[in-house]
Amino acid sequence: MKLQNFLPLFAILGFPLSGFAEVPKSLDPNFKLELFADNSMISTPIGCTIDQSGRLLVIESHTHFRPDNYEGPENDRILAFSDKNNDGKADKTDIYYEGGTHTMSIQADGKGSTYVATRAEIFRLDDKDGDGTVDSKENLIKLKTPGKYPHNGLCGLVLTSDHSRLYFGLGENLGKDYEIISYLGAKEVTSLRGGGEGGNIYSYDLSDRSLSKIATGFWNPFGICLTKEGEMFAVDNDPDQRPTNRLLKIVPGGDYGYQFKYGRPGTNPLQAWDGELPGTLPMICGTGEAACSVIPYGEHLWVSSWALGQIEQYKLTKKGSNYSATMKTIVKGDANFRPVDFAHAEDGSVFFTDWVNASYQLHGQGKVWKLIPLKGKGNKPEQQNPIATEKSPVKLEAKSLKGMDDDLFKLASFFWHTQRPINKEKVEWESLSENSRVALLTSTRWQEKKDTPQISKAINDPSKKVQIAAIRIIADENIKQFKESLEKLLSSAEPNSQLSKVTESAIKELEK
């Protein structure tokens, strides 16, 4: 959201916008908070990770809304911090890498390689001789687009513990057309195109370099994490007029409702934020404003809220196929505390970066904090495993649907698998339940060619949910041949009903 939208909130919460900065505090008696690196050592930090030698690598931005009179380096840097005397504070800083524009996210693999995402590319840096600095760079993925806004492109890297997959997000890109290309050396492996549909999450196979889109319907999925059970969670920033950021459970095939093409505010009837539209998946809960990162910590998830100046802990409770959550704040600061990204240390402590200032422009300030458990070794995650439901079942059959009819998350993944070109199977429409028909229709967003006879069946289906799912496809793909059918449907729909509102909005799209 825009900075001016935050300012009234700061006043309500009593945040000072100038003057003396209060030191952020740990509100959980099980942790103590210590400053690891201050303004003299780093400015405008974003992503962070731990390398194979235990150093903290931190992205230092010098390109994000750079003022005309800015005197810093021309490119972003990755700094390596060490605590040589073990006093809990950084006492040695090395430049690990210098280069890149609008750098967003970083993940070390623990073996001398580091994956980095900028707004427009993902690359791997290698320290082959073990001297602590980069020896080589390999380009893995490029985003080709006229979009230039600094932080709504590639973001949110998470690497599986077995180094088989790299997951990442793409922001809404202001609705601009784009092409994402993965490479093996100079050879193009996968090319995916889009534009206007909102943000996505992708899975990148590190062995064959293939790339696939696995979830869609986001604003900006800045933070993504995995658990040892192979579950994925993400935090998603919000459109201009939506009330909350989202904590989400991510499944392959998941459609989380937002599409930029229907307006930046996020209030169009063709957009959903909490599963309001048939075929879209709900959030777990709302988070603090400007949620930037999420990590697993023991049985909880931790989220950084940049705008509210706090670290939030979420206790998850299973609720059907999703979760509910209760939040408590574990670190709180004032308007001069802007937490961004986390990194797990081997001793169970958690490092996190602090942008410090409310200004989106570069401002020359920055800090890194360390949250230290007072009992035991803390809760560093054992593993981060690939998404369990990303792998296709041995055989996909309609009978597999038995027992999952009320599980919207399983249905989304099931039909995502069945409609992929490598698994393409014909499913008999007449044999499907209402929820399965909705999920099947929603899964067609993953196809290039739409099944117009199936859409026609759905428009005439007795279920309003099924009709709405079909109308979304017609609007998304601008299939003008259905305009007359929609006008007929609108004339018989109950005024001010969801069906009426969605149909009217879709007709307006077809008339553009």
C-alpha positions in Angstrom: 0.0 0.0 0.0 1.0 3.6 -0.4 3.0 5.3 2.4 0.3 8.0 2.8 -2.2 5.3 3.7 0.0 4.3 6.7 0.4 7.7 8.3 -3.1 8.0 9.9 -2.6 4.5 11.3 0.7 5.5 12.9 -1.0 8.5 14.6 -3.8 6.3 16.0 -1.2 3.8 17.4 0.8 6.6 18.9 3.9 6.0 16.8 6.3 9.0 16.9 7.0 10.2 13.3 10.1 12.2 14.4 12.3 12.8 17.3 13.9 10.2 19.6 13.6 6.6 18.4 12.6 4.0 21.0 14.5 0.7 21.0 12.3 -2.2 19.9 11.5 -4.6 22.7 10.9 -8.4 23.0 7.5 -8.9 24.4 8.0 -12.6 24.9 9.9 -13.5 28.1 11.4 -16.5 26.3 13.5 -14.3 24.1 15.9 -11.4 24.4 16.5 -8.9 21.6 20.0 -7.7 20.7 21.3 -5.3 18.1 23.7 -7.2 15.8 24.6 -4.5 13.2 23.8 -0.7 13.3 23.5 2.2 10.9 27.3 2.5 10.7 27.6 -1.0 9.2 24.6 -1.2 6.9 21.9 0.8 5.2 18.5 -0.1 3.8 18.7 -3.9 4.3 16.2 -6.2 2.8 16.8 -10.0 2.5 19.1 -12.1 4.6 20.4 -15.7 5.0 23.2 -17.7 6.7 26.0 -19.0 4.5 28.0 -22.2 5.0 30.5 -20.6 7.4 27.8 -19.1 9.6 28.1 -15.6 8.3 25.0 -13.5 7.9 24.5 -12.4 4.3 22.4 -9.3 3.9 21.1 -7.5 0.8 21.9 -3.8 1.1 19.8 -1.8 -1.3 21.2 1.1 -3.2 18.7 1.2 -6.1 15.2 1.2 -4.5 13.8 4.7 -5.2 17.2 6.2 -5.3 17.2 10.0 -4.6 19.0 12.2 -7.1 21.5 13.3 -4.4 22.2 9.8 -3.1 25.9 9.2 -2.5 25.9 5.4 -2.1 27.2 2.7 -4.5 25.7 2.5 -7.9 24.5 -1.1 -7.5 23.1 -3.1 -4.7 25.4 -5.1 -2.4 25.4 -8.3 -0.4 27.3 -7.9 2.8 28.7 -10.7 4.9 28.7 -10.1 8.7 30.7 -12.1 11.2 30.9 -12.1 15.0 34.6 -13.0 15.5 34.8 -12.4 19.3 31.4 -14.1 20.0 30.0 -11.1 21.9 26.7 -11.2 20.0 27.5 -8.3 17.7 28.9 -8.1 14.2 32.6 -7.0 14.2 33.6 -7.8 10.7 31.9 -6.8 7.4 32.9 -8.1 4.0 31.4 -7.4 0.6 30.3 -10.8 -0.7 28.9 -9.4 -4.0 28.2 -6.1 -5.6 25.8 -5.8 -8.5 22.1 -6.0 -9.4 19.2 -3.6 -9.3 16.1 -3.8 -7.0 17.4 -6.9 -5.2 14.7 -8.5 -3.2 15.5 -12.0 -1.8 18.5 -14.2 -0.9 18.9 -17.9 0.0 22.2 -19.7 0.7 22.3 -23.5 0.2 24.9 -24.1 2.9 27.4 -25.5 0.3 28.9 -22.3 -1.1 26.1 -21.3 -3.4 23.7 -18.4 -2.9 20.4 -17.8 -4.8 19.4 -14.2 -5.3 16.2 -12.6 -6.7 16.1 -9.1 -8.0 13.0 -7.6 -9.5 13.9 -8.9 -12.9 16.1 -11.9 -12.5 17.1 -14.9 -10.3 20.8 -16.0 -10.3 23.1 -18.2 -8.4 26.4 -16.9 -6.9 29.2 -19.4 -6.2 32.2 -19.2 -3.9 34.2 -22.0 -5.4 37.5 -21.4 -3.7 36.0 -20.8 -0.2 37.5 -17.4 0.3 34.2 -15.8 1.3 33.6 -13.8 -1.9 31.8 -14.6 -5.1 33.8 -16.3 -7.9 31.0 -16.8 -10.5 27.5 -15.9 -11.3 25.0 -18.0 -13.3 21.7 -16.6 -14.6 18.8 -18.9 -14.0 15.6 -17.0 -14.6 14.8 -13.7 -16.3 11.6 -11.6 -16.1 11.0 -9.7 -19.4 8.4 -6.9 -18.9 8.0 -3.2 -19.3 7.1 -3.1 -15.6 9.8 -1.2 -13.6 8.3 -0.6 -10.1 11.0 -1.8 -7.6 9.2 -4.3 -5.5 6.4 -6.0 -7.4 8.5 -8.3 -9.5 10.4 -11.5 -8.5 10.6 -12.1 -4.8 10.2 -14.5 -1.9 12.9 -17.2 -2.6 12.7 -20.5 -0.6 15.0 -23.4 -1.2 14.2 -27.0 -0.3 16.6 -28.7 2.1 17.4 -31.4 -0.5 18.2 -28.6 -3.0 15.8 -30.1 -5.5 13.5 -27.1 -5.9 13.5 -23.3 -5.6 10.2 -21.6 -5.1 9.6 -17.9 -5.7 6.9 -15.3 -6.2 6.0 -12.7 -8.7 4.1 -9.5 -7.7 1.2 -8.0 -9.6 3.7 -6.0 -11.8 1.0 -3.3 -12.2 -0.8 -5.6 -14.6 2.0 -5.3 -17.3 2.5 -8.2 -19.8 5.5 -10.3 -18.9 7.5 -13.4 -19.9 9.4 -15.5 -17.4 12.2 -17.6 -18.9 14.3 -20.2 -17.2 17.8 -21.1 -18.7 20.3 -23.9 -18.7 23.4 -22.0 -19.6 22.4 -20.0 -22.7 19.7 -22.4 -23.6 16.1 -21.5 -22.9 14.2 -24.2 -21.0 10.8 -22.8 -20.1 9.0 -19.7 -21.1 5.8 -18.6 -19.3 3.7 -15.6 -20.3 1.0 -13.6 -18.6 -0.1 -10.1 -17.6 -2.9 -8.6 -15.6 -3.8 -11.7 -13.6 -2.1 -10.6 -10.4 0.8 -12.2 -8.6 1.9 -15.9 -8.9 4.1 -18.5 -7.1 6.4 -20.6 -9.2 8.3 -23.9 -8.7 11.7 -24.2 -10.3 13.3 -27.6 -10.7 17.1 -27.3 -10.0 18.0 -30.5 -11.9 16.4 -29.9 -15.3 15.8 -26.1 -14.9 12.1 -26.4 -15.8 9.7 -23.9 -14.4 6.0 -24.1 -13.6 3.4 -21.8 -12.1 1.7 -23.5 -9.2 -0.5 -20.8 -7.6 -2.0 -17.5 -8.6 -4.3 -14.7 -7.4 -1.9 -12.6 -5.2 -1.0 -9.0 -4.9 2.6 -9.4 -3.8 3.6 -12.7 -2.2 6.8 -11.2 -0.6 7.4 -14.0 1.9 7.1 -17.8 1.3 8.2 -20.7 3.5 8.1 -24.5 3.7 7.7 -26.9 6.6 9.2 -30.3 7.1 5.8 -31.8 6.3 5.9 -30.2 2.9 3.3 -27.5 3.5 3.8 -24.0 2.0 2.8 -20.8 3.6 3.0 -17.2 2.2 2.3 -13.7 3.3 0.6 -11.5 0.7 0.4 -7.7 0.6 -3.0 -6.1 -0.1 -4.6 -3.9 -2.8 -5.3 -0.3 -2.1 -8.8 -0.7 -0.6 -8.6 -4.2 1.0 -8.4 -4.2 4.8 -5.7 -6.7 5.6 -2.6 -8.5 4.4 -3.0 -12.3 4.2 -1.4 -15.3 5.7 -2.1 -18.1 3.3 -1.8 -21.9 3.0 -0.5 -22.5 -0.6 -1.3 -25.6 -2.6 -0.6 -26.3 -6.3 -3.5 -25.2 -8.4 -4.6 -22.6 -5.7 -6.4 -19.5 -7.0 -6.3 -16.9 -4.2 -8.7 -14.4 -5.9 -6.9 -11.2 -6.8 -6.4 -10.0 -10.4 -4.9 -6.7 -11.2 -6.8 -6.4 -14.5 -10.0 -5.7 -12.6 -8.6 -2.7 -10.8 -5.9 -1.8 -8.3 -8.4 -1.2 -5.3 -9.3 -4.9 -5.2 -13.1 -4.3 -4.8 -14.4 -5.5 -8.2 -16.9 -8.4 -7.9 -14.6 -10.4 -10.1 -11.9 -10.2 -7.3 -11.8 -12.1 -4.1 -9.6 -11.8 -1.0 -10.9 -14.5 1.4 -12.5 -17.1 -0.8 -15.6 -15.1 -1.6 -15.7 -16.3 -5.2 -16.4 -19.9 -6.1 -13.1 -21.6 -7.0 -11.0 -19.2 -4.9 -9.3 -20.3 -1.7 -9.6 -18.4 1.7 -6.8 -17.0 3.8 -5.8 -18.4 7.2 -6.1 -15.0 8.7 -5.1 -11.3 8.3 -1.7 -10.1 9.3 -0.2 -6.8 10.2 0.2 -4.2 7.4 3.0 -4.6 4.9 3.9 -8.2 5.8 7.3 -8.9 4.2 8.4 -12.4 5.4 7.2 -15.6 7.0 9.2 -18.4 8.6 8.4 -21.5 10.6 9.6 -21.5 14.2 8.7 -24.5 16.2 5.0 -25.1 15.9 4.4 -21.4 15.0 4.8 -19.1 12.0 6.6 -15.8 12.4 5.7 -12.8 10.3 7.3 -9.4 9.9 5.0 -6.4 9.7 7.0 -3.5 8.2 4.3 -0.9 8.6 3.3 -1.8 12.2 6.9 -2.2 13.4 6.4 -5.6 14.9 7.2 -9.3 14.7 4.1 -11.5 14.9 3.8 -15.1 16.0 0.9 -17.2 14.7 -0.3 -20.3 16.4 -2.0 -22.5 13.8 -5.0 -24.7 14.5 -6.2 -27.2 11.9 -9.6 -26.2 10.5 -10.7 -28.6 7.8 -8.3 -28.4 4.9 -7.1 -25.0 6.0 -6.0 -23.5 9.3 -7.2 -20.8 11.7 -4.6 -18.9 13.7 -4.1 -16.8 16.8 -1.6 -14.0 16.8 0.6 -12.5 19.5 3.2 -9.8 19.0 6.7 -11.0 20.1 8.7 -7.9 19.2 7.4 -4.3 19.1 9.0 -1.1 18.0 8.0 2.5 17.0 7.8 4.1 13.6 11.6 3.8 13.3 11.5 0.0 13.4 10.8 -1.6 10.0 11.4 -5.4 10.1 11.8 -7.1 6.7 13.3 -10.5 6.4 14.4 -13.4 8.7 17.3 -15.9 8.8 17.5 -18.9 11.1 20.9 -19.2 12.9 22.3 -22.6 13.9 21.9 -21.9 17.6 18.1 -21.4 17.2 18.4 -17.6 17.2 16.7 -15.6 14.5 18.3 -12.6 12.7 16.1 -10.1 11.0 16.7 -7.0 9.0 15.3 -3.5 9.8 14.8 -0.9 7.1 14.4 1.6 10.0 12.7 4.5 8.2 9.2 4.8 6.8 10.6 6.3 3.6 10.4 4.1 0.6 13.4 6.1 -0.8 16.9 5.2 0.1 17.8 7.0 3.3 21.2 5.7 4.5 19.9 4.0 7.7 19.6 0.3 8.6 20.0 -2.3 11.3 20.1 -6.0 11.9 18.7 -7.6 15.0 19.1 -10.9 16.7 16.3 -12.6 18.7 17.8 -15.1 21.1 16.0 -17.9 22.9 16.7 -17.9 26.6 15.9 -21.6 27.1 17.5 -24.4 25.0 18.5 -24.1 21.4 15.4 -22.6 20.1 13.4 -24.0 17.2 15.3 -23.9 14.0 13.3 -25.9 11.4 14.6 -29.4 10.8 13.9 -29.3 7.0 12.1 -27.4 4.3 10.6 -30.1 2.1 9.1 -29.7 -1.4 5.3 -29.3 -1.4 3.8 -32.7 -0.8 0.9 -32.2 -3.2 3.0 -30.9 -6.0 3.8 -34.5 -7.1 1.1 -36.0 -9.2 -0.7 -39.2 -7.9 0.3 -42.3 -9.8 -3.1 -42.4 -11.5 -5.7 -39.6 -11.6 -9.2 -40.9 -11.7 -12.6 -39.5 -11.0 -13.1 -42.0 -8.2 -10.2 -40.2 -6.4 -12.7 -37.4 -5.8 -14.5 -39.4 -3.3 -13.8 -38.1 0.2 -12.5 -34.7 -0.9 -15.7 -33.0 -2.1 -15.7 -30.5 0.8 -11.9 -30.0 0.7 -11.5 -27.0 -1.6 -7.7 -27.2 -1.3 -7.5 -30.8 -2.4 -9.9 -30.3 -5.2 -7.9 -27.4 -6.5 -4.7 -29.5 -6.6 -6.5 -32.5 -8.0 -7.8 -30.7 -11.0 -4.6 -28.7 -11.5 -2.9 -32.1 -11.9 -5.6 -33.5 -14.2 -5.6 -30.5 -16.5 -1.8 -30.2 -17.0 -0.7 -31.3 -20.5 1.4 -34.2 -19.1 -1.5 -35.6 -17.1 -4.4 -34.4 -19.3 -7.5 -36.6 -18.6 -11.1 -36.3 -19.7 -13.4 -35.9 -16.7 -17.1 -36.5 -17.3 -19.0 -33.3 -16.4 -22.2 -35.1 -15.5 -20.5 -37.2 -12.9 -19.1 -34.3 -10.9 -20.5 -32.6 -7.8 -21.0 -28.9 -7.6 -17.7 -28.3 -5.9 -15.9 -30.5 -8.4 -17.4 -28.6 -11.3 -16.3 -25.3 -9.8 -12.8 -26.7 -9.3 -12.6 -28.1 -12.8 -13.7 -24.8 -14.3 -11.2 -22.9 -12.1 -8.4 -25.2 -13.2 -8.9 -24.1 -16.8 -7.0 -20.9 -16.0 -3.9 -23.1 -16.3 -4.8 -24.0 -19.9 -4.0 -21.9 -23.0 -7.1 -23.2 -24.9 -10.5 -23.0 -23.3 -13.2 -25.6 -23.6 -16.1 -23.4 -24.8 -18.6 -26.3 -24.9 -17.8 -26.9 -21.2 -18.3 -23.2 -20.4 -21.6 -23.3 -22.2 -22.7 -26.2 -20.0 -21.6 -24.4 -16.9 -23.5 -21.2 -17.8 -26.7 -23.3 -18.0 -25.9 -25.3 -14.8 -28.5 -25.1 -12.1 -25.8 -24.1 -9.6 -25.1 -20.4 -9.2 -21.6 -21.3 -8.0 -20.9 -23.2 -11.2 -22.3 -20.3 -13.2 -20.1 -17.8 -11.5 -17.0 -20.0 -12.0 -17.8 -20.0 -15.7 -18.4 -16.3 -15.9 -15.0 -15.6 -14.4 -13.4 -17.6 -17.2 -15.4 -15.6 -19.8 -14.3 -12.3 -18.3 -10.7 -13.4 -17.8 -10.3 -14.5 -21.4 -12.6 -11.9 -22.9 -14.7 -14.6 -24.7 -17.1 -12.3 -26.4 -19.3 -15.0 -27.9 -20.9 -15.5 -24.5 -22.0 -11.8 -24.1 -25.6 -12.5 -25.2 -25.8 -15.5 -22.8 -24.5 -13.3 -19.9 -27.1 -10.6 -20.7 -29.8 -13.2 -20.6 -28.5 -14.6 -17.3 -28.3 -11.1 -15.8 -31.9 -10.3 -16.7 -33.1 -13.3 -14.6 -30.6 -13.0 -11.8 -31.7 -11.8 -8.4 -30.8 -8.1 -8.1 -27.7 -7.3 -5.9 -26.9 -11.0 -5.6 -23.3 -12.2 -6.2 -24.4 -13.7 -9.5 -25.9 -10.5 -10.6 -22.8 -8.4 -9.6 -20.3 -10.8 -11.2 -22.3 -11.1 -14.4 -22.7 -7.3 -14.7 -19.0 -6.8 -14.2 -18.1 -9.5 -16.7 -20.4 -7.9 -19.3 -18.6 -4.6 -18.8 -15.3 -6.4 -19.4 -16.6 -7.8 -22.7 -17.7 -4.4 -23.9 -14.2 -2.9 -23.5 
